[in-house]
Amino acid sequence: MSQYNISSVTGTKVDYGNTRWPVDTIQISDPFGSRDLAKNTSTGGYDYHRGLDLKGTKGDTVYSIASGTVYKVQEDCEKGDLGCGFPNGGKVVVVEHPLTFNFNGKPYTKYYSVYLHLDNFDIGNNQTLQQGQLVVLGSPIGELGRTGASYSHVHFEIRLGDINIMPAQRIDPSVNPLYFLDEVDDVYHDTNNYTVCVSKSPLTVKFYSSKQELDFNEIEIQSSGENRKINFSTKEGIDLTQVDNSSPYGLVTINPADFKYGTPEYLIDFQFPGLDENFTRIFVRDIWGNGREITPKSL
């Protein structure tokens, strides 16, 4: 018999304007947030993934997800190269989108969509995308490729209000792109169909969802002595200077399972040493605030 009460928590979905997915054939090969790199490198390893990877075929058209202005067109470059904003990102396009909205209680007037690893910047009719060019929802911005990558895909990001990431200043405007993308059959559905398991020694919370619901966002542990929270989008509880270390979050260790296109489920677990007997509530939430609340049955 379970030692815990588990109940559903309901959030509110927000509309961030009219958008489309950046490719026609949508195959998510890496989710947003903590990930295991075992499939990408010979040694494996952990890192923090600031976007969605959408696998495809070299030459597939990549589209602007909404109307805006081309903020940056970057050729393949490496860290240290003058003006290289996305080292090892291959050919990159950034589009600035005007939009007035609130996110986590903070007002914004724009966001950026970011597209990495493009093969080229061809937009048809023998034309090439140019910085400063106006685009509309669905405008071609280039072709999918593998520049700066090990396989053909587009790495797609959303950044709020600012394009720059400055870890020492605790600035990281990247959020889960699913905030800004519509649900699509067999790709993404906000069904709130989660499984959460809790064990002790150390306190470990395992979160499972189907591969169609890659919107996990937050875990919060409440105890009599302290609260611990990790939020992938606001970066609360995350040391941005150590974000690619699986234990950069104080006394929390993150263990994401390997995920790739075709993986049947998403799995991630969090270990909280020292809280085996002391927690009073655990909240696990997706990007919209939906999720589960777990309490010991003695409460």
Secondary structure, 3 states (H helix, E strand, C coil): CCCEEEEEECCCCCCCCCCCCCCCCCCEEECCEEEECCCCCCCCCEEEECCEEEECCCCCEEECCCCEEEEEEECCCCCCCCCCCCCCCCEEEEEEEEEEEEECCEEEEEEEEEEEEEEECEEECCEECCCCCEECCCCEEEEEECCCCCCCEEEEEEEECCCCCEHHHCECCEECHHHHCCCECCCECCCCCEEEEEECCCEEEEEEEECCCCCEEEEEEEECCCEEEEECCCCCCCCHHHCCCCCCCCCCEEEECCCCCCCCEEEEEEEECCCCCCEEEEEEEECCCCEEEEEECCC
